Amino acid sequence: MIKMLKRLVSVVFLIGSFASTAHADDELAPLAEAVSLSASRALAWPPTPQQTAVQAFYEERGYAPLWVHEAGFKPEARTLIEELAAADTWGLPAEGYQVTPPQDMGNESLADAEVRLSFAILDYVEAARGGRIAEPSQQLSSYLDRRPDLPDPLTVLRDFAGSANPAAMLTSYHPQHEQFRRLRAAYLSALAEARHVGDAIMPVDGPDLHKGMDHPEIAILKRRLGVASTTAAFDDELDAAVRRFQREHAALRADGIVGRRTRRALNATDISNLAVLRANMEQWRWMPRDLGASHILVNIPAFTAELIKDGVVAFSERVIVGKTETQTPIFSEGMQTVVLHPRWYVPEAIKLKEILPSLLSGRSLERRGFVLSRNGKAISSRRVNWSKADIRAYDVYQPSGESNALGRVKFLFPNKHAVYLHDTPSRSLFDAPVRTFSHGCVRVRNPLKLAQLLLEEDKSWSEADIKDLTRNGPFDNEIILNAHLPVHITYFTAWVEDDGTLRTMRDIYGHQKRISLALDGRWSEIDKGKDHLAPVNIAEIRLAAPKRQAAKKTATAEAASAWGAPMGLFGSSSSGSRSHGASANDIFRRAFGN
């Protein structure tokens, strides 16, 4: 509302007055003349895209009002205003889009109400499409590589002018994804819960209530959980409601017994849960409106990857994602290639930050099973003067094979983050509950099954064909997909299952907190972290290499002494390296593997 009023009272610096020149030869009706003046008063200098759109929209109409007539707001405008006032039911600020009736039926008051409503529509539509955080990668974190698709304001107004049901059109700008609808339902339930918890307080001290019991407090429990019943018995319906409530609260055991901890949880007005739901709903506003009939969805907080075909999950598996200091970025791209028996080409950031310091100390890539090449020709890493050479001009890769860091298959969807999906020989890590171990890429527990499903659909290859290629090669076998498959790497900490159960997950990277702070207008409190795409200063790396190497020698010597292991195991130049080649390669992969 404040934003709209500022527009209306802005000091006007117009390059010629649109209102006075656009129809200089036309005689406008009094109300249209008032609309032209009101639209002009809403222009500041320089005008915003919304201000320009409002001016152009009314100029196109000859300043004829759309929302008001001589008696005030038209019926369809009143319905629209009611929908604007219900913005909080969509996770938007309740007070942000309210439009008051005209103060009187004078032309100036009617015209101002007309223009205010048009601006309110544009503000609401922008927010519904994610415009409250228009540049997540700049405003929140460089890892949030999404940008809401905001509609053209003039086109929006034109569409509303041609709509028979503007209130329905308003809500159509919210995400249409099924998961957004479910999250909104959970949000509405949480709102209602927060409003009526005070009317159904459970005594903290009391007996453990469970199925089959009769007790006066069971009536309160039923009212709290919305279970309709005329008896005080703890029946099957209440048992199911209690277990559902307990499953939705991670700290509770879903045993159907209402003890002290469950009583406390029932009495809590969980405002924080509303913030979690709002943050997740906001992320859906940034997602592509069309995810693809077939697509892959990776959800980082859940550590899962799913292949979804026509709304049905065809493949679901555990994944490993980036460490907090080398996060998996959030973005969408199209998968173009499946590579069987891949080489691992070391990403540029790892070459600069991890490998170059080792080379500056005189270490050899080849002794760890890696290859250095330039323009496709292999070169000995010891023959390069790394104090002058730029490692970014070289390829560093690990050949295909059993110990390759990428395992047997990788899935490429070109992106500026150099991130992809792949296999891994480190299978035991998939058993960890929190799987943040990579340099940013996504490791899939059963990638061959995923490759089989993709190639069966895209190439019509049989399972036997794919197994033969997997077993027998060729190595680094790039298979170009006929149709690019959308891959969406996401960060949803709240997810509603098919049965309506709300699952919440740990905010491992802090993105949920950043979004919540932004939605609350607390921008100064947001920790954006470093820009992971910022250029690396190669000169600084060269200067720091000697100090880093001295510290590393001390640490590895201590580790070798503690383990009773030969120094060669840790990559020194001793002859022990050759006899412990596999172990050294494992250590290198753990240190540098993506």
N, C-alpha and C positions, 0 to 999 in steps of 0.2 A: 504494500500500500504506500509506504513512504517513497519507494522508488517511483511509483506512478505519479504521486503528488509533486515530486521534484521535477518530473518531466513537464508537468502542467504549469509550474511557476518558474521555469528556467528563464534566465535572461536570454532574449531571442536575438541572435545575430544571424540574419538570413541574407543569403545572396539573392537580392530581390525577394519579395515575399511571394512564396508559391501561391498562397491563397489569393493575393491581390492581382497576380499576373496570369495565372492559369486560365481564368475565365473572365478576363478583363472586359470582353465584349458581351458576356452573358449576364443576365440578371437572375441571381440565385434567389430561391425561396428563403424566407427569413430563417428557418431552422437550418437549412443547408449553409447559409451564410455564417451562422453561428458555429456550425461544425467546422467550416473552413478556418475560422479564427481560432477555434480550440485546438485543431490539429497543428496550426502554425505555432501556437503558444507552447506546444509540447516539444518543439524543436530547440535543442541547444546547439551550440557550436563547439566542436564539430558534431554533427548529428550522429547518433548511433544507428546501426542497421535497422533496429526496430522503429526508431523515430522516422527514418527515411521511408520505411515500408508503410507506416501508418499514413504519412503524408501522401505517398504515391497512391495508396489504396483509395483514399477518399477523393483524391483528384480524379482518379479513373471513374468514380461514381458520380462525378459532378457534385461532390460533397453531400449527396443524399445519405441520410442516416440509415444504418442497418439495424440497430438495436432499440431505438427509441422512436416514439411518435409523440403527438401533442399531449397524450395522457400519461406519459412516462415510459417505462420499459415495456417492450412487447412481451407476450407470453413466452415465446421461445427464449428470449433473453433472460427472463426470470428463472426458467428452468436451468439455463446455463449458469447463472449466478449461484444457484443452489449447489450445482456440481462443483463450482470453483470453491465454495465454502467448505466442501467436504474433502479438501486436498489432504488433510491429515490421515484420511483412510487409505491413502496411497503412499504414505511415508513422506509427504511433502509438508512444509510448515503450514499450519492451519490458518495463520493470520496473513499469509503472504499474498493471497489472491482475492481478498474480499472487496466487493464493489458495493458501495452504498447507493441507495436510490437518489434521484435528483432532489435537491433541497426544495425546489418549487417547480412549477411547470413552465417557467420562463425558458426562452430559447437558449440562453447562455447556459443555464443549469442543465438542461436536457443535453446540449451539445457536449458539455464537459463529461457527463455520465456516459455518453456514447463513446467518447474517445478513451475514457478510463477503462471501459469494458474491453475494448479492442487491445489495449496494452496489457490488461490482465490475462487475456487469452494468450498473447504472445509469451508473456512471462511463464505461464503455466505450461504451455507446450514445450518451451525450452527446457524447463525443469523436468518434465516428464521424459524427455529424450536425453537427460543426463547433463544438461548445460550448467548445473550448479558447480560442477567440477569439469570445466571445458577442456582442460589440458592435464590429465592425470600424470603424465610422464614428467611434466615440468612443475606442477603444483604439489605433487605428493612424493613420487619416487620415479627414477628413471627406469626402474624395472616394470612399472605399470604402463606398458606400451599399448595403451588403448586411447581412443579419442571418440567421444560421442558424435553420432551423425546427426547434426542439428539441421532441421528443415529451414528453407528460405522463408523469412517472415512474411513477405508479400504473398508468396504462394499459399501460406497458411491462411491469411485473411481472405484471399480469394476463395479457397476451399470452404471456409466457414460461410461465406456469403452464398455459396451454391448448395449448402447442406440443408436437408429437410429436418435433421435432428442434430443441432449443433452440440447438445450436451453429450450425446453418444460419440460424436466426432472428437470431442475434447478428450475423453478417456481412451480413445483409440490410439493416442500418441504414446501411451504407456507400453512397455514391452508386452508382446503377445506370447512369449514363451511359456510353456506349461509350468516350468519351475518358478517363474516369476509369479504366476497366478497362485501357486501353492504357498510361496513365501508371503504373499499378500494375505492369504487366508490365515496363515499363522500369525501375521502381524495384527489383523483384525481381532483374532482370538486373544492375543496378548493384550491388546488395548482394552477389550471387554473385561479380561481377567483383572487387569490393573484397576479397573473402575469398580469392580464388585468384590474384590478381596476383603475390603473392610467390612462387608456385610456377612462374611462367612469365616470369621477368625476361628481357627482350631486351637483349643487350649494346648499349650506346649507340654504340660504335665498331664498325663492321662494314660489309660491302658493301651497296649498294642492292639489296634483294631485290625481285624482280618475277616476273610470270608466266613460266613456262617454265624457271625456274632449279632447280638441285639444290644444296642447301646444308644443312649440319647444323642451322643455326639455324631452318630452316623448320619443323622439328618443334616447336620452342619456340613459334614464331609460331602454328602450328595449335592447340597446346594453349591458348595465351593467348586465341585468338578462338573456341575451342570448335568447331573444325572437325575432324570425325572422319576420320582417314585413316591408312593403314598405310605410306604412302610419304613420302619427304622431298621430293617434287616440289611446286613452286609451281603448283598446278592451278587450274582454273576456279573451283572452290568457294572456295578460299582467296582468289583474286583478288576475288571478289564480297564476301567477308567483310571484306577489307582496305578496299575502296572504301566499304563501308557504315560501317565504323569511322571512316574519314576524313570522310565526309559528316556524321557526328554530331559532329565536332569542327571548329568554325568556322575555327580557325587552320590547318587542314590542307587541302591540295589533294587532291581525290579522284581521284588518278591511278593508284592501285593499286601504287605504288612505296613500299616501306618503307625510307625514308632516316632520317637522324638525327632529324628532327623527329617523324616517325611513331613511331620507336623510343621516344623520350622519352614521347610521349603514351601509348603502350602500357604503359609502366612506371608511369604515374601512377595512384595509387589516388585516384580523383576523389571525395573526400568532399563537395566543394562541389556536385557534380552530384546527389548524394543530397538535399542541402538544397534545391536548385532543384525537384526532383521533389516533395518533401514539401510545399513551399510551394504548388505548383500543384495538387496533390491536395487540399490544404486548401481552396483556393478552390472546388473542385467541391462540397465539403461545404456551401458557402453558397448554391449555385445552386438554383433551383427544381427540385424532383424531376421535374416535368413541364415540359419546355422548350416544348412545343407541337408538334403534328404538322407544322405549318409555322411557321417562326420565322426571325428575322434574328439573326445572331450577329456582332457587331463585336468583333474582338480588337485592342486598342490596340497592344501591342508588335509585332504582325505587320502593322499598318496595313492590315487587310483587313476587308471586310464580306461576309457570305455570307447568301444566302437558302437555307434548308434545308427541303426538303419530304420528309417520310417518310424521313428519314435520308440523302437524296441532295442534294448541293449543286446547286441550280438556277441560282444566280447567285453569282459571286465577283468582287470588284473591289477596287482600291486605294482607300484613304481617307486623308484628312488629319485629324489629331486635335489636341487642345489643346496649347498650349505648356506647359512645365513650371510656369510661374507661373499659368497659366489652364488647368488640366488638364481633360480629359474625364472626368467622374465614372463610376464603376462601379455599374451598377444595371440593373434590368429593369422594363419597363413595356409596355403594350399600345398599338401604333400604331392611331390612330383616324382620321386624316385624311391625304389626299394633296392638296397644294396645287400647282396649275399656275400659272405666271407669278406667283409670290408677291410680296407686299410683304415687306420686311425690317423687322420691328418690333425696334428696338434693345432689348436686354435691360436690365433695371434697373441691374445692376452697371456696365455700360458707360455708361449715361446718367449715373450718379453720378460715376464715377471718370474718365471720359474727356470726355464731352460737356459736363457742367456747368462744369468749369473753363474750357473754351473759350467758353461762353456768358457766363460772368462777365467775360471779357476783352472782350466786345463783338462776338464773332464771330457770323456768321449761319449757321443751319442751311440755310436755303433756297438760299443761294449754292452749297452743295455738293449740291444736289438732294434734300435731305431735307425732310420735312413734320413740323410740330409740330401736334398736335391735342389737343383736350380734349372729351370727350363726343361724339366723332365730328365735331367742327367744327374746321376748320383755323384756326390762329392764327399770326401772325407772331412769330417767336422774338425779334425786337427790341422787341416791345411788352410783353414780360414783364419784371418786375423780378426778376431771378434771384438777387439778394441776399436776397430774402424768399420767393420762390415755391419750392415743392417740386416738382422736376422729376419725381418719382415719380407725381405726379397727372396727368402729361401722357403722351401717346403720341408717340414719335419714330419715324418710319418712312421707309424709302426706297421710293418707288413701284416697281411692276413695270416691267421693261424690260431692255434688253440689258446695261446696266451694273450691274444689281442684284446686290448681294453674294451673294444666294442663288441666282442663276442662274434656271433655268427651272422648278425643282420643289423642294419641300421635303416632308418626311415628319414628321408630328407625333405624338408619344406623350407626352401631358401629364406633366410631372414637376417637382419643386420646383427642379431645377437649370436650368430653361429651356434645355435641350439638345435638339437634334433632328438629323436627317439632312437634307442638302440638297446642291444643285448649287453650282457656283462658276464665275465667269468666269476665275479664275486657274488655267488648266489646266496651266501648266508646273510648278507645285509638285508635281504627282503624280509627276514623274520623280525627285524627291529620294529618297535611300534612307531618310532619317529624316524623317518628315513630321509634325512637331509645329509647326503654324503657326497654329492657330485659337484663338479665345477660349474654346473648350470644345465647340462643336458638331462634328459629324462631316461632313466634305465627301466626297461620293462621286464617283468619276471618271465613271461612266456611269449617272447617276441615272434617265435616261429609260427605259433598259432595265429597271431595277428597277421603276419606276412601271408600265411596260407589263405586267410579269409579275404585279404585285399586282392591277392593275385587271382584267386578263383573268380571274384566278381569282375575285376578289371580285365583280365586276360583269358578268362575261362580255362585256366590251367587246372589240371587235376591235382589232388593231394599227392599222388605218386610222382608227378612231374616236379613238384616243389620239393619233395623229400629228396629226390635224386639230385637236384641242383644244390640243395643244402649239404648233402653228403659229399658230392664229388666235384663241386666247383662249376665253372671256373672261379678263381679268386677275384675279389673286387668286382663282382658281377653287377653292374648297374642296370636295373630294369626300370625303364621309363613308363610311368603309368599313362594310360590313354586319357583318363579323366583325373584332374587334380582333386584330391580329397581334402576338404577343409579340416584343419587341425586347430582346435581352440584350447590353448593353455590358460586355465582359469584359476581364480583364487576365491572360492566360495567357502566360508567358514560356517555357513548354515545351509542345510539341504533338507528338503521334505521328501520322505520316501513315498512309495506308491500307496502305502497304507495310512498315510497322513502323519506319520511320526516325524517330528522335527529333530534332526541331528545337528549338533553344534560341534565345531572342531577348533583346535588350538590355532591361535593367530601367530603362526610361526615366524612370519616375516614382518609382522606389524602393520600390514596394509589395511586391515579392518580398522585399527585404531586411527590411522591417518585419515581414512574416509570419514569416520565418525567425527573427528575433530573438524574436518573441512565442512561437513554438513551443519555443524554447530557454529560455524563462523570463527573457529579458534585457529586460524591459519598460522599464527606466530608460534604455536605449540607443536607444529608438525616437524618431525625429524625426517628430512628428505633423504638423508644418507648421501653417500658419494654417487657421482654420476658414473655408472659402470661402463658407459660408452665413451667417456672422456679419453682423449689421446694420451698414450703412455709416453712419458719423457725418457727416451732411451739413454740420454746423457746421465740422468740421475741414477739409472739402474747400473750403469758402468761405474759410477763413482761409489755406489753403495756395495758393489760386489765383494771387494776385499774384506770389509767388515762382516758382511753376511757369511762369507766363507769361513772366516776365523771362528765365528760363533758356531757354525754348523760342525766344524771339525771337533770342537770341544764336546758338543752334544752327542755326536755319533761315537766318539771315543768312549764317553761315559756309558752310552747304551751298549756298545760292544763289550765293554768290561762287565757290565751288569749281566748280560746274557751269555757271557762266555763265548761270543761269536767272533770269527775272524773279521778283521777290518774290511776285507774285500766284500763282505756281505752288504756293506753300506756304500759301496761304489768307490772305494779308494783305488789307487793304481796298483795295489798288491796283487799277487798272482791268485789270491783267493777268489777274485771276481769271477774268473772263468769257471771254476768248479761249482760256484753257487749262482750260476747265471739265472736260473728260474726264480730263486728267491730275490735276487737283486731286481729282476724285472717286476716282481710283485710289489716290492717296496717303491720302485719308480712309479708304477701304476697308481699305487695308493696316494703317492705324493702329487702326481701330475695328472692322473687319469681324469677324463671328463665324464 
